[in-house]
Amino acid sequence: MAILREKKEEIVADLIAKFSRSKAAILTDYRGLTVAEISQLRNKMREVESGYHVVKNRLTKLAMEKAGLPVPESLLTGPTAIGFCYEDAVAPTKVLVEFAKESKNLSIKGGLLGGKVITPSEVLALAALPSRETLLAQVIAGMQAPIAGLVNVLKGPMRALIYALQSHARQLEG
């Protein structure tokens, strides 16, 4: 009996650490997935530096309470597995949403993002966002555009002077 309690306390402590480390946590219903499919999904999640864990609802609720997170009672019904998004919230969410579309047995219940409960439609919206790298590239491109425009404007008078000198040189030759 004491061993079982210690094991549960260890699981709760591990979940608290995972929630604390995560930028987002996506709760799913994995009913109908085979062990091979869950392993495949876990591997895909590892590729984007995330984790996917089957959890007991009671232990998850306890871990969320201890971590100071809101407890989405409506999401903690039926079989639950959580996708923990450690580095980036978008890439792992995309993996889960795409896997749910392909398998038809995985369903998105909702999740937590920034300490707030999000609905399944908000999870889909999160998955539709561009990746972090794409957003950074867009910001950099936006910052470079005015500089490039300024360089072109500053080159304009120089070009006009060169064209005028070339035209004058042709007239003198002719």
C-alpha positions, 0 to 999 in steps of 0.5 A, spaced: 500 500 500 505 504 501 509 503 495 503 504 491 502 511 494 509 513 493 509 511 486 503 515 485 506 521 488 512 520 484 507 520 478 504 527 480 511 530 481 513 528 474 507 531 472 508 537 476 515 538 473 512 537 465 506 542 466 512 547 469 516 546 463 511 546 458 509 552 454 502 549 452 499 542 454 494 539 449 489 534 452 487 528 447 482 522 447 486 516 445 481 511 445 481 506 439 489 508 438 493 502 438 500 501 442 504 502 435 500 508 433 501 511 440 509 509 439 509 513 432 505 519 435 510 519 441 516 519 436 513 524 432 512 529 438 520 527 440 522 530 433 519 537 435 522 536 442 515 535 446 512 529 449 506 525 449 504 521 455 498 517 457 495 519 464 490 518 469 485 524 470 485 524 478 493 524 478 493 530 472 488 534 476 492 533 483 498 535 479 495 541 476 492 543 482 499 543 485 502 546 480 497 552 480 494 551 474 486 551 472 483 544 472 479 543 466 474 538 469 470 538 462 477 535 459 479 530 464 473 525 463 475 519 459 481 516 457 486 522 457 493 523 454 497 529 454 502 532 449 507 537 453 509 542 448 516 544 451 520 548 446 515 551 442 507 551 442 505 551 435 510 545 432 507 539 437 500 542 436 501 541 429 503 534 430 497 532 434 492 535 430 495 532 423 495 525 427 488 526 429 486 528 422 490 522 419 488 516 425 480 518 426 481 515 433 485 521 436 481 527 438 483 533 441 479 535 448 482 542 449 488 544 453 492 549 457 496 555 454 500 560 458 496 558 464 489 559 461 484 553 458 483 553 451 478 549 447 479 544 441 477 550 436 483 554 439 487 548 439 486 548 431 487 555 431 494 554 434 496 549 430 494 553 424 499 559 426 506 559 422 512 556 426 516 560 430 522 560 425 517 562 420 515 568 424 522 570 426 523 570 418 517 574 417 519 579 422 527 580 420 524 581 413 519 586 415 525 589 419 530 589 412 525 592 407 525 599 410 533 598 410 533 596 403 528 601 400 533 606 404 539 604 400 535 604 393 533 611 395 540 613 396 543 609 390 538 613 386 541 620 385 548 616 384 545 612 378 542 619 375 549 622 376 552 616 372 547 616 367 548 623 366 555 623 365 555 617 360 550 620 356 555 626 356 561 622 354 557 619 348 555 626 346 562 628 346 564 622 342 559 623 337 
